[in-house]
Amino acid sequence: MRLTRFTDVALRVLMRLAVAEGTEAPTTREVAAAMRVPYTHAAKVVARLQHLGLLDARRGRGGGLTLTSAGRDASIGSLVRE
């Protein structure tokens, strides 16, 4: 199975957020830098995942990305199909 770059980045963002549970919520810029992908591409992925209800993105001081309960319970197959 071949994944698109968008799907690959989306899965990697979700995995990174799952590992970051309990620590300070990373920002989109931090996630993009850690994964070595362009910020604009990561921002589009985060916006789509937020629209699907898989993560919560807060702006400003104390903001960042966190997984929702739907994001924790989602299966890989359903994520790839979306």
Buried (B, 14 or more C-beta within 10 A) or exposed (E): EEEEEEBBBBBBBBEBBEEBEEEEBBBBEBBBEEBEBEEEBBBBBBEBBBEBEBBBBEEEEEEBBBBBEEBEEBEEEEBBEE
